[in-house]
Amino acid sequence: MVKQKIQRIEQKHLRLRTRIKQLAWKTICFSKTEEMYGIVIGLFINRYEFGLLV
C-alpha cells in the first residue's frame, strides 16, 4: 500500500517535470525576458497543481 502511494507521487512529479521542461522549451522561443519566463512557469504550476485560473 505504501509502495503504491510512493509510485503515484513519483509518477505525478515525473509528469510535472516533463510538462515544465516542454513549457520551458516553448517559452524560450517567444519570451525575451527572464521575468516573463518566470511568470509563465508560475502560472503553469498554479494551474496544473492547484487548478487555479489567474
C-alpha positions in Angstrom: 0.0 0.0 0.0 2.8 2.4 0.9 4.7 1.4 -2.2 1.7 2.3 -4.4 1.4 5.7 -2.9 5.1 6.4 -3.4 4.8 5.3 -7.0 1.8 7.5 -7.6 3.6 10.5 -6.1 6.8 9.8 -8.2 4.7 9.4 -11.3 2.9 12.7 -10.7 6.3 14.5 -10.1 7.7 13.0 -13.3 4.7 14.2 -15.3 5.0 17.7 -13.8 8.8 17.9 -14.5 8.2 16.7 -18.1 5.4 19.3 -18.7 7.6 22.1 -17.2 10.5 21.2 -19.5 8.2 21.2 -22.5 6.7 24.5 -21.5 10.2 26.0 -20.8 11.4 25.0 -24.2 8.3 26.5 -25.9 8.5 29.6 -23.7 12.2 30.3 -24.6 11.1 30.6 -28.3 8.9 33.7 -27.7 9.9 35.1 -24.3 12.6 37.8 -24.3 12.9 38.4 -20.6 13.6 36.1 -17.6 10.7 37.8 -15.8 8.2 36.8 -18.4 9.6 33.2 -18.4 9.2 33.1 -14.6 5.6 34.4 -14.8 4.6 31.8 -17.4 6.1 28.9 -15.4 4.5 30.2 -12.2 1.1 30.4 -13.9 1.5 26.9 -15.3 2.3 25.4 -11.9 -0.6 27.1 -10.2 -3.0 25.8 -12.9 -1.5 22.3 -13.1 -1.1 21.7 -9.4 -4.0 23.7 -7.9 -6.4 24.2 -10.8 -6.3 28.0 -10.2 -7.0 30.3 -13.0 -5.1 33.6 -12.6 
